[in-house]
Amino acid sequence: MKTFVYIDHFKGEVQPASWEALGLAKSFGAAIALVFGKSVDAVAKAAVEYGADEVLVADDSSLEDYRAETYASTLAALASSLNPNLILFPTTARTRELAAMSAVDLNTGVLTDLIALEANGDSFVATRPIYEGKLMEKIVCAGKPVMATIRGRAFPKPERVSGKSGTVTKVTAAGEAKSTVEGYSASESAVNLGDAGIIVSGGRGVSNNPALTPPAGMDEKQAEVWRAQQGFALVTELAKLLGGAVGASRAAVDGGYIPYAHQVGQTGKVVAPDLYIACGISGAIQHLVGMRNAKVIVAINKDADAPIFKQARYGVVGDLFQIVPALTEALKKKLGK
Ligand SMILES: Cc1cc2nc3c(=O)[nH]c(=O)nc-3n(C[C@H](O)[C@H](O)[C@H](O)COP(=O)(O)OP(=O)(O)OC[C@H]3O[C@@H](n4cnc5c(N)ncnc54)[C@H](O)[C@@H]3O)c2cc1C
């Protein structure tokens, strides 16, 4: 069994689920990493250290910026000549496009956003959540090679063995891009909830601390947002201490407490961290679909009947403005920080 694994990166910064895809590929047999870009030696080296049996590197100025046309043509040319059984991608905005476009070139299909993949002879049976995670769908792809994008954090990441040496083969880029990148600018959505191992989230409850007196001259809405910012400062301090990311409910986003990039749920990000701490979040179904795959859920809410407690492994009934700082202090002591 031979599997290609597309290593998705931006200017050398690799999407961690690429390594998870590599680990999955190894469980089927030979794993061949594909690294495209310009000056990507460090990415190729990392692919070897994460266990690739071989790395095919297309290092070319035409591949400096991700363009679907050139990347898909290069990938399809390699697949046509080397005939892998399976091509894996981490699920990202780029790979959704790249996998689909390469599949057209290769006259095959794509299985997307998988959380499980089993070999069945020379075929594969994939599992993916549908209908907001209420149903699991089993799918197979009749085309060859089978192409699949895997959901981040759904598969274990292999250990990195520093200094490991392996076979790195240069290959040529193919195709011509019809569009060019004019430039990049950072946006506020540089919040990477999808890869976070720990997420501390705040909901409407972070604005609910009548004891806090806002600065004079604020109207009611301004005072609410100001209070919420004090609440999110506590949430953020806890997240930072744990090396995690800050999430939010839609009520918090709609309330103007925090940018949309932090929203978890049906119309936000779907996350699967090891630990999810929900502070002042009721647990509406639209929020739950975004976080219920977290390994451990902790809920802090002053309403003992809040639905979030049905999902939580650990629940604290109380005022988050007391509980969160106390938890942060206790963890600081425990972690010696
Ligand atoms: C089509 C659609 C899509 C949606 N998509 C999303 C989505 O992607 N994500 C999402 O989150 N929601 C989404 N929603 C909204 C969702 O239905 C809920 O309205 C929202 O999740 C509620 O957010 P919340 O839990 O922060 O607020 P609330 O439901 O108002 O809950 C606030 C909680 O805070 C607690 N609380 C208050 N004060 C304190 C305190 N001092 N200490 C501790 N606890 C306190 C309260 O007891 C309460 O349980 C969507 C809705 C629709 C219709």
The ligand as an ORCA input file, in Angstrom:
! r2SCAN-3c Opt
* xyz 0 1
  C     -28.721     29.279     13.091
  C     -28.028     29.501     14.406
  C     -26.672     29.323     14.487
  C     -26.013     29.514     15.705
  N     -24.664     29.313     15.773
  C     -24.049     29.396     16.973
  C     -22.654     29.121     17.105
  O     -21.940     28.857     16.130
  N     -22.119     29.194     18.337
  C     -22.833     29.503     19.455
  O     -22.254     29.554     20.562
  N     -24.146     29.778     19.350
  C     -24.759     29.756     18.147
  N     -26.068     30.074     18.051
  C     -26.717     30.703     19.220
  C     -27.173     29.731     20.278
  O     -28.468     29.294     19.996
  C     -27.177     30.421     21.673
  O     -27.987     31.570     21.596
  C     -25.805     30.845     22.159
  O     -24.905     29.754     22.068
  C     -25.899     31.295     23.603
  O     -24.656     31.762     24.041
  P     -24.309     31.763     25.585
  O     -24.381     30.383     26.111
  O     -23.060     32.519     25.754
  O     -25.460     32.689     26.184
  P     -26.721     32.320     27.110
  O     -27.514     31.219     26.517
  O     -27.377     33.602     27.398
  O     -26.027     31.725     28.395
  C     -25.267     32.476     29.296
  C     -24.942     31.561     30.473
  O     -24.093     32.241     31.366
  C     -24.461     31.885     32.677
  N     -23.981     32.970     33.551
  C     -24.424     34.244     33.610
  N     -23.681     34.960     34.488
  C     -22.739     34.122     34.956
  C     -21.672     34.266     35.871
  N     -21.390     35.439     36.442
  N     -20.922     33.191     36.179
  C     -21.178     31.987     35.600
  N     -22.187     31.784     34.701
  C     -22.938     32.842     34.379
  C     -25.956     31.740     32.649
  O     -26.404     30.915     33.709
  C     -26.170     31.133     31.266
  O     -26.198     29.705     31.346
  C     -26.745     29.903     16.852
  C     -28.122     30.077     16.750
  C     -28.756     29.882     15.554
  C     -30.252     30.059     15.488
*
